[in-house]
C-alpha cells in the first residue's frame, strides 16, 4: 500500500485536473468559437505530451491495424471536442461535467454488451448488480437532464452532452483494441486530431486572435491542454500500469465531484438539487456496473 501511495495521490490530482477542465473550457468559449479553441487545445496538448513521452521513454512503434484504429479514435476525439466546447455555451459546466462523466461508463458497458451479443459471445451475461446499475443510471439521467418540458429533452445542452458521452464511450472501446502503450495512444490521438483540424486555418480567419487574449484565457488553456489532456491523462495511464485498471478506474468517480467544485470556484455556479441527486445516483450506478465486488460489503463469492 505504501509503495502505491504516491500513485494514489497522483491519481487524485489527475481527477482534479479533469474536473477543472470543464469550468476552464467554459471560460474559453466566452472568448472565441469552439472550432478555434479545439484546434489550439490539441496543439498545446501535443506540445506538452512530447516531453512526457521522451522523459518516460515510451515506445512509439505501431502496426497498420493500430494506425487505422488511432485514426478512427482521432475522428471520435475531434467530434467529442467540438460538441464539448459548443455545448458549454448552453448550460452549466458543473452539470455538463456530471452528466457526461457519469454517462460514459454506462454507455461503454451497454455498447460492449451489444457488441458481445452481436458476436454471439454467450459468456457476456448481465449480472444483478449491472442490471441495478443500469436502472439507476436511467433515473440519474432523468434527474441530470432536469427536464421542465418535453422540448428540453432535445435542447442543445442535453443533446450535445449526451452525444458527447456516447462518442467518448465509443472512443474508449476503440482504444481498448489498440495494441501500443497507453501514453503513446494519448500522444497519437492528440497529434492526429490536430492534423484533422489543421485545415481550419484556411477557413477561419480568427485563428490567431487568441494571442491577444488576457492572462485568464491562457490560465484556462493551461488547465485544459497541459494539466488535463497531457499531464492528467498520462498520470492516469501510469496509474493503471502501477495499481491496476480496476483501482485506477475507481478514481473516475471523483470527476463529477471535482467538476462541481471547480465550477463553483472558477465560475461561481451553484449546482441544483436535481444535479446533486442525479450525480450521486449516477456515481453509484457507475460503481455497480464497473467496479462492484461482493467483498466490498463483506460478502463472500460463491465461487
C-alpha positions as CSV (number, residue, x, y, z in Angstrom):
1,X,0.0,0.0,0.0
2,X,2.8,2.4,0.9
3,X,4.5,1.7,-2.4
4,X,1.4,2.8,-4.3
5,X,0.6,5.8,-2.1
6,X,2.3,8.2,-4.5
7,X,0.3,6.9,-7.4
8,X,-3.0,7.2,-5.4
9,X,-2.1,10.8,-4.7
10,X,-1.2,11.5,-8.3
11,X,-4.5,9.9,-9.5
12,X,-6.5,12.2,-7.2
13,X,-4.6,15.2,-8.7
14,X,-5.3,13.9,-12.2
15,X,-9.1,13.7,-11.4
16,X,-8.9,17.3,-10.1
17,X,-7.3,18.4,-13.4
18,X,-10.0,16.5,-15.4
19,X,-12.8,18.0,-13.3
20,X,-11.4,21.5,-13.5
21,X,-11.1,21.3,-17.3
22,X,-14.9,21.7,-17.6
23,X,-15.0,25.1,-15.9
24,X,-11.8,26.2,-17.7
25,X,-13.3,25.3,-21.1
26,X,-16.5,27.3,-20.4
27,X,-14.4,30.3,-19.7
28,X,-12.5,29.9,-23.0
29,X,-15.7,29.6,-25.1
30,X,-16.7,33.0,-23.9
31,X,-13.7,34.4,-25.7
32,X,-13.9,32.7,-29.2
33,X,-15.5,29.9,-31.2
34,X,-15.4,26.2,-30.4
35,X,-13.5,25.3,-33.6
36,X,-10.7,27.7,-32.8
37,X,-10.4,26.6,-29.2
38,X,-10.5,22.9,-30.2
39,X,-7.5,23.3,-32.6
40,X,-5.4,25.2,-30.1
41,X,-6.2,22.7,-27.3
42,X,-4.9,19.9,-29.5
43,X,-1.9,22.0,-30.5
44,X,-0.8,22.8,-26.9
45,X,-1.7,19.4,-25.6
46,X,0.5,17.8,-28.2
47,X,3.4,20.1,-27.4
48,X,3.1,19.2,-23.7
49,X,2.8,15.5,-24.4
50,X,6.1,15.2,-26.3
51,X,8.4,15.9,-23.3
52,X,6.4,13.4,-21.2
53,X,6.8,10.6,-23.8
54,X,10.6,11.4,-24.1
55,X,11.0,11.5,-20.3
56,X,9.2,8.3,-19.7
57,X,10.9,6.6,-22.7
58,X,7.5,5.5,-24.2
59,X,7.9,3.3,-27.3
60,X,6.1,4.8,-30.3
61,X,6.2,1.9,-32.7
62,X,2.8,0.8,-34.2
63,X,1.5,-1.6,-36.9
64,X,-1.1,-0.9,-39.6
65,X,-4.0,-2.2,-37.5
66,X,-3.2,0.2,-34.7
67,X,-2.8,3.1,-37.1
68,X,-6.3,2.6,-38.5
69,X,-7.8,2.4,-35.0
70,X,-5.9,5.6,-34.0
71,X,-7.3,7.5,-37.0
72,X,-10.8,6.3,-36.1
73,X,-10.2,7.3,-32.4
74,X,-8.9,10.7,-33.5
75,X,-12.1,11.3,-35.5
76,X,-14.2,10.5,-32.4
77,X,-11.9,12.8,-30.4
78,X,-12.5,15.7,-32.8
79,X,-16.2,15.2,-32.8
80,X,-16.3,15.0,-29.0
81,X,-14.2,18.2,-28.6
82,X,-16.4,20.2,-30.9
83,X,-19.6,19.1,-29.2
84,X,-18.0,19.6,-25.8
85,X,-17.0,23.2,-26.4
86,X,-20.2,24.1,-28.3
87,X,-22.3,22.5,-25.5
88,X,-20.7,24.7,-22.9
89,X,-22.3,27.7,-24.5
90,X,-25.7,26.5,-23.5
91,X,-25.5,25.5,-19.8
92,X,-23.6,24.9,-16.6
93,X,-20.1,23.5,-16.7
94,X,-20.7,21.6,-13.5
95,X,-23.9,20.0,-14.7
96,X,-22.2,19.1,-18.0
97,X,-19.2,17.6,-16.2
98,X,-21.5,15.4,-14.1
99,X,-23.8,14.4,-16.9
100,X,-21.0,13.3,-19.3
101,X,-18.6,11.7,-16.9
102,X,-21.3,9.6,-15.3
103,X,-23.0,8.5,-18.5
104,X,-19.7,7.4,-20.2
105,X,-19.2,4.2,-18.2
106,X,-22.9,3.4,-18.6
107,X,-22.8,3.8,-22.4
108,X,-19.5,2.0,-22.6
109,X,-21.0,-1.0,-20.8
110,X,-24.1,-1.1,-22.9
111,X,-22.0,-0.9,-26.2
112,X,-19.7,-3.6,-25.1
113,X,-22.7,-5.8,-24.1
114,X,-24.3,-5.2,-27.5
115,X,-21.0,-6.0,-29.4
116,X,-20.7,-9.2,-27.4
117,X,-24.2,-10.2,-28.3
118,X,-23.7,-9.5,-32.0
119,X,-20.6,-11.6,-31.9
120,X,-22.7,-14.3,-30.1
121,X,-20.5,-14.3,-27.0
122,X,-22.6,-16.4,-24.6
123,X,-20.2,-15.6,-21.7
124,X,-21.4,-12.0,-21.6
125,X,-24.4,-12.0,-19.3
126,X,-25.8,-9.2,-17.2
127,X,-25.3,-9.6,-13.5
128,X,-27.8,-8.4,-10.9
129,X,-25.5,-5.5,-9.9
130,X,-25.2,-4.4,-13.5
131,X,-28.9,-4.5,-14.1
132,X,-29.5,-2.4,-11.0
133,X,-26.7,0.0,-12.1
134,X,-28.4,0.5,-15.5
135,X,-31.8,1.1,-13.9
136,X,-30.2,3.7,-11.5
137,X,-28.4,5.2,-14.5
138,X,-31.8,5.8,-16.2
139,X,-33.1,7.5,-13.0
140,X,-29.9,9.5,-12.7
141,X,-30.0,10.6,-16.3
142,X,-33.6,11.8,-15.8
143,X,-32.5,13.9,-12.9
144,X,-29.4,15.3,-14.6
145,X,-31.4,16.3,-17.7
146,X,-33.5,18.4,-15.4
147,X,-36.5,18.4,-17.7
148,X,-39.1,21.2,-17.3
149,X,-40.8,20.1,-20.5
150,X,-40.5,17.6,-23.3
151,X,-39.0,20.2,-25.5
152,X,-36.0,20.5,-23.1
153,X,-35.2,16.8,-23.7
154,X,-33.9,17.6,-27.2
155,X,-32.5,21.0,-26.2
156,X,-29.0,21.9,-27.4
157,X,-27.3,21.4,-24.0
158,X,-28.8,17.9,-23.2
159,X,-28.4,16.7,-26.8
160,X,-24.8,17.7,-27.2
161,X,-23.6,16.3,-23.9
162,X,-25.5,13.0,-24.2
163,X,-23.9,12.6,-27.6
164,X,-20.5,13.6,-26.0
165,X,-20.9,10.7,-23.5
166,X,-21.8,8.3,-26.3
167,X,-19.0,9.4,-28.5
168,X,-16.4,9.0,-25.7
169,X,-17.7,5.6,-24.8
170,X,-17.1,4.6,-28.5
171,X,-13.6,6.1,-28.3
172,X,-13.0,4.1,-25.1
173,X,-13.9,0.8,-26.8
174,X,-11.7,1.6,-29.8
175,X,-8.7,2.4,-27.6
176,X,-9.1,-1.0,-25.8
177,X,-8.1,-2.7,-29.0
178,X,-5.1,-0.6,-29.8
179,X,-2.0,-2.7,-29.0
180,X,0.5,0.0,-28.1
181,X,1.5,1.8,-24.9
182,X,-1.4,3.9,-23.4
183,X,0.6,7.1,-23.2
184,X,1.6,6.6,-26.8
185,X,-2.1,6.3,-27.7
186,X,-2.8,9.6,-26.0
187,X,0.0,11.3,-28.0
188,X,-1.0,9.8,-31.3
189,X,-4.7,10.6,-30.9
190,X,-3.9,14.2,-29.9
191,X,-1.5,14.5,-32.9
192,X,-3.9,13.0,-35.5
193,X,-6.7,15.2,-34.1
194,X,-4.5,18.2,-34.6
195,X,-3.9,17.2,-38.2
196,X,-7.6,16.6,-38.9
197,X,-8.3,20.1,-37.6
198,X,-5.4,21.8,-39.4
199,X,-7.5,22.9,-42.4
200,X,-9.3,25.3,-40.1
201,X,-6.5,27.8,-40.8
202,X,-7.8,28.1,-44.3
203,X,-11.5,28.7,-43.4
204,X,-11.3,30.5,-40.0
205,X,-9.7,34.0,-40.1
206,X,-9.8,34.4,-36.3
207,X,-7.2,31.6,-35.6
208,X,-4.5,33.9,-34.3
209,X,-6.8,36.1,-32.2
210,X,-6.1,34.0,-29.1
211,X,-2.6,35.6,-28.8
212,X,-4.3,38.9,-28.0
213,X,-6.3,37.4,-25.1
214,X,-5.7,38.2,-21.5
215,X,-3.9,36.1,-18.8
216,X,-7.2,34.5,-17.6
217,X,-7.7,32.8,-21.0
218,X,-4.2,31.4,-21.0
219,X,-4.5,30.1,-17.5
220,X,-7.7,28.2,-18.6
221,X,-5.9,26.9,-21.7
222,X,-3.0,25.7,-19.5
223,X,-5.5,23.8,-17.3
224,X,-7.3,22.2,-20.3
225,X,-4.4,21.5,-22.7
226,X,-1.5,20.8,-20.4
227,X,-2.8,19.8,-16.9
228,X,-5.9,17.9,-18.0
229,X,-5.1,16.5,-21.5
230,X,-1.3,16.0,-21.3
231,X,-0.4,15.6,-17.6
232,X,-3.7,14.3,-16.2
233,X,-4.1,11.6,-18.9
234,X,-0.5,10.5,-18.6
235,X,-0.8,10.2,-14.8
236,X,-3.9,8.1,-15.3
237,X,-2.3,5.7,-17.7
238,X,0.8,5.3,-15.4
239,X,-1.6,4.7,-12.5
240,X,-3.3,1.9,-14.5
241,X,0.1,0.3,-15.1
242,X,1.1,0.6,-11.4
243,X,-2.0,-0.1,-9.3
244,X,-4.1,-1.9,-11.9
245,X,-7.0,-0.9,-14.2
246,X,-9.8,-1.6,-11.6
247,X,-8.3,0.5,-8.8
248,X,-7.3,3.3,-11.2
249,X,-10.8,3.3,-12.8
250,X,-12.4,3.8,-9.4
251,X,-10.8,7.3,-9.2
252,X,-13.0,8.3,-12.2
253,X,-15.9,8.5,-9.6
254,X,-14.2,11.7,-8.3
255,X,-14.6,13.6,-11.6
256,X,-18.2,14.6,-11.1
257,X,-17.3,16.0,-7.6
258,X,-14.3,17.9,-8.9
259,X,-16.3,19.2,-11.8
260,X,-18.9,20.7,-9.5
261,X,-16.3,22.1,-7.1
262,X,-14.3,23.7,-9.9
263,X,-17.4,25.2,-11.5
264,X,-18.2,26.8,-8.1
265,X,-14.7,28.1,-7.5
266,X,-14.0,29.3,-11.1
267,X,-17.5,30.3,-12.3
268,X,-19.5,30.7,-9.1
269,X,-22.0,28.1,-10.3
270,X,-24.2,26.7,-7.6
271,X,-25.5,23.2,-8.6
272,X,-29.2,22.5,-8.5
273,X,-30.7,19.9,-6.1
274,X,-31.5,17.6,-9.1
275,X,-27.9,17.8,-10.3
276,X,-26.6,16.8,-6.9
277,X,-29.1,14.0,-6.6
278,X,-28.7,12.8,-10.1
279,X,-24.9,12.9,-9.9
280,X,-24.8,10.9,-6.7
281,X,-27.1,8.2,-8.1
282,X,-25.1,8.1,-11.4
283,X,-21.8,7.7,-9.5
284,X,-23.3,4.8,-7.6
285,X,-24.7,3.3,-10.8
286,X,-21.2,3.5,-12.5
287,X,-19.7,1.8,-9.4
288,X,-22.3,-1.1,-9.6
289,X,-21.7,-1.6,-13.4
290,X,-17.9,-1.3,-13.5
291,X,-16.3,-1.8,-10.0
292,X,-18.7,-3.7,-7.7
293,X,-17.3,-6.7,-5.9
294,X,-19.2,-8.7,-3.2
295,X,-16.1,-8.4,-0.9
296,X,-16.6,-4.7,-0.8
297,X,-19.6,-5.2,1.5
298,X,-18.2,-8.3,3.3
299,X,-19.9,-10.8,1.1
300,X,-18.2,-14.0,0.1
301,X,-18.1,-15.0,-3.5
302,X,-20.0,-18.2,-4.3
303,X,-17.0,-19.2,-6.4
